[in-house]
Amino acid sequence: MTLYRTRSHTYIGFMKRIASLALILSLMSAPAMAEEEDNRSLMEEGLELFMEGLRKEMAPAMDDLRDLAEQMGPSMRSFLQEMGPAFAEMLDQVRDWSSYHPPEVLPNGDIIIRKKQVEPETPQTPAPQDDPPPGMTDI
């Protein structure tokens, strides 16, 4: 009987060799990776402890923020549906927000945005300098 090898058999044999090589290399590198993790500097350990403490301290505040977002979600959605088109129209009309004062709330509840007054530029003329008398040098 003659062994007949097709391209697929050759390809599978090649892939088996690559897979076994990859497995051997990964097993050899595992101890090196564990050794690197144990040899962390004091700065790295301190940073890790700091970040862990920060996460623990911020966890209640983040939970409260998540609860607030869940409560406010429906009302914010309805606000954006009602006011979104008017706000988009206002954004189209205003080209430069720096030419307006911050919004003001009037006692009756109205909100106004006043436009800043443009002051005409007066050319700055330098003050006339007195020429020193002849024969004297200005130092």
C-alpha positions in Angstrom: 0.0 0.0 0.0 1.2 3.4 -0.9 0.7 6.3 1.4 -1.0 9.0 -0.5 -0.7 12.5 1.1 -2.9 15.3 -0.1 -2.4 19.0 0.5 -4.9 19.0 3.4 -3.0 16.3 5.2 0.2 18.3 4.8 -1.5 21.4 6.0 -2.9 19.7 9.1 0.5 18.3 10.0 2.0 21.7 9.7 -0.7 23.2 11.9 -0.2 20.5 14.5 3.5 21.4 14.7 2.7 25.1 15.1 0.1 24.4 17.7 2.5 22.2 19.7 5.2 24.8 19.4 2.8 27.6 20.7 1.8 25.3 23.6 5.4 24.7 24.6 6.3 28.4 24.4 3.2 29.4 26.5 4.1 26.9 29.1 7.6 28.1 29.3 6.6 31.7 29.6 4.1 31.2 32.5 6.8 31.0 35.2 8.4 34.2 33.8 5.1 36.0 33.9 4.4 35.0 37.5 7.9 36.1 38.4 7.3 39.6 36.9 4.1 40.0 38.9 5.9 39.3 42.2 8.7 41.7 41.4 6.5 44.9 41.3 8.1 48.0 42.6 6.8 49.8 45.6 5.4 52.6 43.4 3.3 50.1 41.5 2.0 48.4 44.7 1.3 51.8 46.2 -0.6 53.0 43.1 -2.6 49.8 43.0 -3.5 50.2 46.7 -4.4 53.8 46.2 -6.7 53.0 43.2 -8.4 50.2 45.1 -9.0 52.5 48.1 -10.4 55.2 45.7 -12.7 52.6 44.1 -14.0 51.6 47.5 -14.5 55.2 48.6 -16.3 56.1 45.4 -18.6 53.1 45.2 -21.4 54.6 47.3 -21.3 57.8 45.4 -21.4 56.0 42.1 -24.3 53.8 43.2 -26.2 57.0 44.2 -25.4 58.5 40.8 -26.7 55.4 39.1 -29.9 55.5 41.1 -30.4 59.2 40.3 -29.9 58.5 36.6 -32.5 55.8 36.8 -35.0 58.1 38.5 -34.3 61.1 36.3 -34.2 59.2 33.0 -37.9 59.3 32.1 -38.3 63.0 33.0 -35.2 64.0 31.1 -36.4 62.0 28.1 -39.7 63.9 28.0 -38.0 67.2 28.5 -35.7 66.6 25.5 -38.7 65.5 23.4 -40.5 68.7 24.2 -37.7 71.2 24.3 -35.3 69.6 21.8 -36.7 71.3 18.6 -36.8 74.7 20.2 -33.3 74.3 21.5 -32.0 73.2 18.1 -33.7 76.3 16.5 -32.0 78.6 19.1 -28.6 76.9 18.4 -29.1 77.6 14.6 -29.8 81.3 15.3 -26.9 82.0 17.6 -23.5 81.9 15.9 -21.1 83.2 18.7 -22.0 82.4 22.3 -19.2 84.6 23.6 -21.2 87.7 22.5 -24.0 86.9 25.1 -24.2 87.2 28.8 -25.0 84.2 31.0 -28.7 83.4 31.2 -30.7 85.2 33.9 -33.8 84.0 35.7 -36.3 86.8 36.4 -38.5 86.8 39.5 -41.5 85.7 37.3 -39.6 82.6 36.1 -38.7 83.9 32.7 -35.2 83.1 31.5 -33.4 85.8 29.4 -30.1 85.8 27.6 -28.9 89.3 27.0 -26.5 90.2 24.2 -23.4 92.0 25.2 -23.0 95.6 24.0 -20.3 96.0 21.4 -18.1 98.9 22.3 -16.6 100.8 19.4 -12.9 100.4 19.3 -11.1 103.6 19.8 -7.6 103.7 18.3 -5.0 103.8 21.0 -2.7 106.7 20.2 0.6 106.7 22.1 1.2 109.6 24.4 3.4 112.2 22.8 7.0 111.9 23.9 9.0 115.0 24.7 12.2 115.2 22.7 15.2 115.9 24.8 16.8 119.3 24.4 19.6 119.4 21.8 22.9 118.3 23.1 21.4 115.9 25.7 21.2 112.1 25.3 18.3 110.2 26.7 19.6 107.1 28.4 
